[in-house]
Amino acid sequence: MSKINEMSILGVRRHSDEIKMSRSVKCGDLHQEITSALGVSKSVLNDVIFCHQEESNWPLSEDRVLKEKFDSIFNVTKYNKARAKMHELRLKQSRTVERCQAELSYLEKNKEKAQQLRDNVAQKQADLRASRDLILHIENQINPLETLLSDIKMKLENVTKLENEIKALDSLRKQMEEHNKELEETMEEVFQGSDEQLQHTYENHQRTVREKEQKLQQHQEELQTFDQEYQRLTRDTNDLLLEKGRLQHEAERHTKNTEDRDSLVHSLSSCLEMEGYDQLPFTVSQLKSFYHQVTQRLEQEKERVSQLLVRNAELQKLEQQKQQSVDEMRDRKTCMERTVEMKRDEQQKKQQELKNITEELQRLQDSSSQLQELENKLAEVEREDAVQSSSVEELKAEVEELQEEKAQLDCTQRQLDEEMETLNMHTAALTQMDILKKGKAEMEEQILQIRSRHFEDLVSLLGHFPNKKELQDWISSKSKEISSTRDRLTKLKMDLASNEQNKSHITAELLKKEQQLATDEEKFLNVCSSRDLEQDLSNLQRDLGEIFKTKALLAGTKVVYTQFISELSEHRKPCCPMCRRSFPSESEVQEVVRVLQSKLHLVPEKLKITEQDLERTERRREEIVALRPVRYSVRDICENELPALRKRLQTVDREAERLKGDVEEQEALLTILRSEEEKAKDCLQVMRSGFPSLQRNLEEVERKIDEQAAKLQEVNLDNTFQQLSQEKQETQDQLDTTYSTIVGKHKQIQDQQEQIQRLKSAAIEMRDEQLQLIRDKQKQQHLEELSAEITARMEALTTEIREGNEELRPLSAALEKLQQEKQKLVEQKKQREEEEQKKVDACMLFYKQLEEDQYGKAEELHRDKMIEMRTTQLLSKDLKLYEEALDQAIVKFHSMKMDEINQNIRDLWRSTYRGQDIEYIEIRSEVEERSEGRRSYNYRVVMMKGDADVNMRGRCSAGQKVLASLIIRLALAEAFCLDCGILALDEPTTNLDRENIKSLADALVEIIRTRSQQRHFQLLIITHDEDFVQLLVRSGCIQHFYRISKNQDQNSEITKHSTAFLSV
């Protein structure tokens, strides 16, 4: 019947029409397939058809076991569960009806209130239309008056404008006259030269200025070259510091990114339920594996993301259209604001121009005296400059005379030296002394040259020519100043580098926040159809309510349509389930049933679509609820974090600019200090290296000269030699005096030149002021001409105002009368508008109340709730009918089956049992009603004798017990195995006497003959009693049987034998 083929079970069933049915599956329930194929339950198979010998006497077992067996055979548990489920569902529907009735009372009140609000709105709208008609009539009366008033106002504005202009010009004229008067009073002397002389003086000054500017340009170019080199070095230093800061920041950011990556991998693996990522840090192989797994997950989500992207693109397109409209409106607004601003600027410029003219006239009136004073100072400076120049020339002449005198003295000294050399030709001491004196003169000349070479530098640095100690102290103080400046510069550069690093950090954080904001907004827009999350959530909640109503309506519709079809199909003369009207013909009934069935056929599909919509909407609502933290994060970033970061960035930028300026200033100061220090050190080095050696040599030469002089005194030379020496000494003294005088004159010349330079600078500044005053005087003449023009214009405007005033008098009276009429009409219009506004507010209040769900949808909610209550009532009523019908069907089915089973038991007992003590046996079933409405059956087997019945359990012999159990099984098989004719009897003759065995065999033969025409009937008898088998064979119903025996190998063998085998 079945075979194993490739791990599959192949079940084959053959029906009466020889159609072969098969099932080939990888996995199947064998118990379910057997019960389905045989058409009986599992309990019938185990307790009736195939029952083991040890359990074959279960009909006479204890009450609890017997009840369980019969409950299992009748499937009582399933019927009770179905009945309990119906009862529970009916109670639930009853509670729903009560809830709907309570809500209906509330909705009925809302419905009446909504109707009252609509009536009020209609009344207020009628009043509002009447008020608007009245206001329109008043406006028609006001419009002509406004036109006339606007014309009069324009004329009045022109007159007022002319009056204001006249007053302003008159005030300006008076102010300028006062300024001119004050200028004439304060002016001491007026320039009497012609314009040509003034132009000539100006051209000379311009030529001098150009020469100075050319020299200044040359020095500025040199300074610019040095500045460019300095700036290049500074930029290189700053670039290196910035690169260092950037690398440090990148290293820290890399470390932080690594930690964030590991933390993100850990959290993401926990979220995705991925194992093997619990220990930090992760290796490269773990990260690659994680990336591969996440990529697979990502590929699965791409399709859904693509749909979201399409939706996002549509939203973005719509947003762009809206943004374009907003931009156009913003451009129009900006254009209008710019136009207004230009008008205001023009007005302010005119006012400022008039103010500047006034101030300039005031200043020019004061400048005439300054011009004369400057001219006097300039003349004095030029005279002083000429005196100083002549003094310098005189000093230079004196220096030249002194140089000539020095040259004559040098010549005289050389002559004396030649004479002394002649005198000392034969004297070694005199020769040696002469050599020493020449060496002394050379050393003194060298000392003088060194002093003159570094004199100007030292004087410019210290203000005088210092000695060695003063110069060392000055250099020491300058070194300390350089060191402190260098420290300040280093600190400023460090602060600048720290500032740049902080700026990079803030910029990165700002970029990160902007990216996070863009990501969160993208998430938000991908899920929400608008930027209002709460509104979307409210809309989804409303949609969920609508979907729940639709689902409930469809479920109720299915039950109602099924009930209607059942009523129309079961009754012989059906009527309409709604109006109870009888149908005139059967065709109409069939048509109604067909329409209801077609609609009922569509209900499951609609219900499925509704459930899908419900699931999709619920999932979308959960996504939007999950986006609430994202929305709060976006709001916090936009309102707090981004403005704070931008403010910090602006502060850091300002601090950076300040630090850069301080760095440049300190670097310039450091360059100047280093230059001065280098000059001083060079002078000190010369003083250390040149002066001491020369001084020591000079002292050594003087000492030797003194020794030679002492020796010459001892030698006692003649007077000629002494006279020559004395003359030479006098000449040398004169030469020293002349040299000192020359040095002093040089110093005086230098001081005079510096004084001349200062005077020239002062003269240049005075000439500039003089030219400025000349230009101011020319400007004063222009302003006086402008003042005259303004005065003429004011006179013309005064005339126009006088004429306008004459025309204005009659207009003022008419204007006052028209304004009174207009004011009266405006008050009436205002009163009507206030009344209209009150009515509009009342209407808006009513509309607002009607827009609320409790009033705006009152009728719809009332109708829906009424439908829900009625359908639920019908459903509850039908459930009650179904429950009662099921209960009655169960009782009837149990009663019928028990009658059938007892009748079969009675017939089989009477035809089998040969004793006289028991007429027949039967199964008694007693009903037990429980508190929850459930019905329970208790069973017992009784034996009957006359009208007396006795429980058979414990009161019968072993043979009676076996026979009774066998007969009960046969009766149960007859009742429950209509589609399954199989019955297996295991050792049925156990504990039976010969008569009962013979009667049992006759009963079985009768059963075989009765059901032999059934193709699916099979009776299996397992027995060791060969006499019982012979009794069955004698009936002629059996042609062969099977014997089980042991072979030589002690294995069981099944052998088929003919009935003739028993005869032998």
Secondary structure, 3 states (H helix, E strand, C coil): CEEEECCEEEEEEECCCCCEEEEEECCCCHHHHHHHHHCCCHHHHHHHHCCCHHHCCHHHCCHHHHHHHHHHHHCHHHHHHHHHHHHHHHHHHHHHHHHHHHHHHHHHHHHHHHHHHHHHHHHHHHHHHHHHHHHHHHHHHHHHHHHHHHHHHHHHHHHHHHHHHHHHHHHHHHHHHHHHHHHHHHCCCCCCCCHHHHHHHHHHHHHHHHHHHHHHHHHHHHHHHHHHHHHHHHHHHHHHHHHHHHHHHHHHHHHHHHHHHHHHHHHHHHHCCCCCCCCCCCCHHHHHHHHHHHHHHHHHHHHHHHHHHHHHHHHHHHHHHHHHHHHHHHHHHHHHHHHHHHHHHHHHHHHHHHHHHHHHHHHHHHHHHHHHHHHHHHHHHHHHHHHHHHHHHHHHHHHHHHHHHHHHHHHHHHHHHHHHHHHCCCCHHHHHHHHHHHHHHHHHHHHHHHHHHHHHHHHHHHCCCCCHHHHHHHHHHHHHHHHHHHHHHHHHHHHHHHHHHHHHHHHHHHHHHHHHHHHHHHHHHHHCCCCCHHHHHHHHHHHHHHHHHHHHHHHHHHHHHHHHHHHHHHCCCCECCCCCCECCCHHHHHHHHHHHHHHHHHHHHHHHHHHHHHHHHHHHHHHHHHCHHHHHHHHHHHHHHHHHHHHHHHHHHHHHHHHHHHHHHHHHHHHHHHHHHHHHHHHHHHHHHHHHHHHHHHHHHHHHHHHHHHHHHHHCCCHHHHHHHHHHHHHHHHHHHHHHHHHHHHHHHHHHHHHHHHHHHHHHHHHHHHHHHHHHHHHHHHHHHHHHHHHHHHHHHHHHHHHHHHHHHHHHHHHHHHHHHHHHHHHHHHHHHHHHHHHHHHHHHHHHHHHCHHHHCHHHHHHHHHHHHHHHHHHHHHHHHHHHHHHHHHHHHHHHHHHHHHHHHHHHHHHHCCCCCCCEEEEEEEEEECCCCCEEEEEEEEEEECCEEEECCCCCCHHHHHHHHHHHHHHHHHHHCCCCEEEEEECCCCCCCHHHHHHHHHHHHHHHHHCCCCCCEEEEEECCCHHHHHHHHHCCCCCEEEEEEECCCCCEEEEEEECHHHHC
